[in-house]
Each structure stands twice: as C-alpha cells, then as structure tokens.
C-alpha cells in the first residue's frame, strides 16, 4: 500500500525516511492513499487551519477581569477614604503634626490652628488661643535648648478614647495620648514623653493646650 507525506501529501517510497518534497520525517506519518481522497486544504496559513479546528482564541479570562475590577474598586475606595479624612480634618494626629511644623517653621498661624479655637464648644475644655508673644517665647526657648536647626519627631505610645462623660457632650470625640517626642539640634538631642489631649469639633481635631518641649 502506498504511503504519503502527512505534511504535504507527496507519494513516498515504502522505505523512505524523509519526504523528498518538504523534508518532513516519515516516521509515524505514512498513511494509506484513501485517506487523501478527503478534501485537503494544503497551503493554508497555520492560523486559518487552527481556527477551522476550533482552537481557543487568545483573550483575558473572566477571573483576570474580575481581579482587575476588584483591584480598581479597592483603589477607588482608598481614595474616597483618604479624601474624607482630608476634608474632615486629617485624623486625630493632624493637630500634633501642625504643632510640630509650626514650631519648626516659626508659623504662628499654624500654631493657633493646631490649638483649640476660641468661641467654640471646645472652649470649656481647653485653654484659650495663645498670644503671638507667648508663641515667640516658645520658639526662642526651643532655639536656646536645641539650636536654630532643631527638628521634632514623635510616636504614639498610648491612645485612650474619651467617652461622652469626659467631653461633657460638647465635642464629637477625643483621645488622651501619650506621645514620645524626639528633638534633635546642633546643641543637643533629647527625648521627652508628654500626655496630650486632642478633641474633635465640627469635623476638625485640635490640641487642648500647648505642648512644652
């Protein structure tokens, strides 16, 4: 029985090991002549034949699409939470950060922003707005202790949430904090621990009093 090349259909000798036409190995490829009575589509591009055989098409799986959607949703939620925090005062640590920045930059307005404003419900729980002279004295004291190049960092050691009986229902909430401050400068370096109270009123957080460093 005659053999034919399984790649190009060329007639092969019984003892042929390679197709003389296309060079394909003959092992396990020889086939009876009657099989070539079926219409063959030789010469078609490989991708067309694969398509005719129902080969899977390339594309993103449903699981991959779902993972992308979930990841995008997490990012959007995170941005929304960050925006809400920013609009509502930036969290209970914001007045502490503003206080430190005010001392480092010698910014009286930012210093006052960190402390409880007068004329609000917080006035009954906190000291009044500091004078400009008291702020300048505090800056001079920092320079005298640590040098003009002083920098301040801190970490929260303890945090205790205040209940309504402690805030007299005058504010939205509050925390009693134990903070560890580290001050470094050309003159010296020191670490001090301070108890600080922060209160929230009308979406903003404030220190109840100035911090002595």
N, C-alpha and C positions, 0 to 999 in steps of 0.2 A: 504494500500500500504506500502510495506516495506521501511524502512529508512536505509541509510548507512552513515557511518562517512565520512565527507568531507575531512578528512586528510589522513586516511589510507584505507578507503573503507570497514571497518568491518560492518557486518549487525548489526543493532541496534533495540532494543525493541521500541515499539511506545512511551512508557513513559520514555525512557532513557534520562538522562540529561548530562551524560558524556560517552564517548566511553570507553568500557571495555578493549579495546586493547591498545590505545595510550593515553587515558585520556583526549582527547580534548573535550571541551564543545560542546554539541549537538545543542544548540540554534542556529537557522537560518542556520544549516549545514546539516540537514537531506535532502536527495534528493531521487527522485524516482530511482528504480532499473535500469530502462532502460538507465539512464544517464551513468551507469557504463559499458554499452555494448561498449562504446567508448574505444579504447586502452588507457590505463593509464600508465604513466611512474613513478610508485611509487618507492621510494627508491633512485631516482637520487639526486645528490647533488643540493642544492638550487641554486648555481650559474649557473649550467647547465640548470635548468629549466628557470631561469631568462633570460639566453642567448637565449633559444629557443623562449621565448615570445618577444624577441626584446627589452630587457631592455637597456637603454642608457649606453654606455661604458664610464668609467671614463677617463678623459683627460683634457688638457688645452684648454680653449675656444680661438677662434680667437681674441677676444678683449683683452684677457690676453696676448696672444703672441704679439699682436700689441703694447700693453703698454710697454712690456719688450723691444721690438725693439726700440721704441721711447726713452725710458729712456737711453738705451745704446747709442743711437745716440747723445743725449744731453751731456752725459759724454764725448764722443769722441770729440765732437765739443768744449767743455770746455777745454779739454786737449790741443787741437790744438791751441786755442786762447791763453792759458797760455804759450805754447811753443813759439808762435810767439812773444808775449810780452817779454818773457825772451831773445829771440835771438835778438830782436830789441832794447834792452836797458832797458826793465823793466818798462817803463812808465815815465811820467814827474816827479814823486816823487822820482825816484831812486837816482838822484844826491843829493837830500836833505838827504835821508837816509844814503847814503855813507858819506856825510859830517859829519853828527852826529856820525856815527860809527867811523870815522877816529879820531875825537876829543876824543871820549871815549876810544878808543884803542891806541891812540897816533900813528896812522899809517899814515905816510907821503905819501906813495904811493897811498893809498886810498883817501887821501885828494886831491891829484893832479888829480886823476881820476874823482872826483866829479866836478872839475872846468874845464873851457873851455881850451882845449889843444891849444898850440901854433902851428902855421903853418897851420891852417885850415881856412875855410871861417868865422868861428866864431870870429877870432882874431880881426876883425874890430868892433865887437860889445861887446867885453868883455875884461877884464883885462888879463894880461899875467900870465903864470904859477908862483905860489908863490915859494919863496925860502925856503929851509929847515929851515933856521934861523927864518924866519917870522912865519912858522908853529910852531916851538918850542916856540916862544914868545906867540903865541896864546894859546897854551896848558898851559904854565906857568900862564897866566892870568886867565884861567878857574880854575886852581887849587887854585890860590890865592883868587879868589872870592868865590868859592863854596866848596873847599876841594878836596882831591885826589879821593874821591869816587863819584864824580859828575855823574849824569845821565841826559840825554836830551830826551825829548819827544816833539811832535809837533802836530798841527792840521791845516788843510787848512781852513782859514776863508773866503777868497775870491779868485776867479780864473777868469782871463780875458785872452781870447785867443788873441794872437797878429796876425795882418794881415801882408801881404807881404810888405806893405809900412813901417811898423815898423821894420821889419827884413831886409829890403833892398834886399830882394830876395836872401840873402846869405845863408840861412838855410832852413830846411824843415818845421819848425814851431816853435812856442814858446808860453809861458804863463807868464803873470805877476801875481804873487801870493802874497797874504797877509797871512803870517804864524804866528801862536801863539806858541812860544816855552816855555816850562816849564823846568827849570833846578833845580834839587834838589841835595843837597850835605850835608856833615856834618857841613859845616859852615853856609849855608843859602839856601833858596829856592826863586826862582824868576820866574816871567812870563814876557816875552817880546814879542812884536809884531814887525815883520820885513817885509818889502817889498822885495820880491825876484823875480828875473827873471830867467827862465830856457829856454834853447834853444835846438832844436833837429838838429843834423847834422849827416848824413850818418847812420841813424838808432839809434843813441845814444843821450841821454839827458845830458846836462851839466848846472851847475850853471854859471852865468856870472861873479860872483865875490864872494869873501869870505863873510861869514855872521858873524857880530860881535855880540857875545852873552855876 
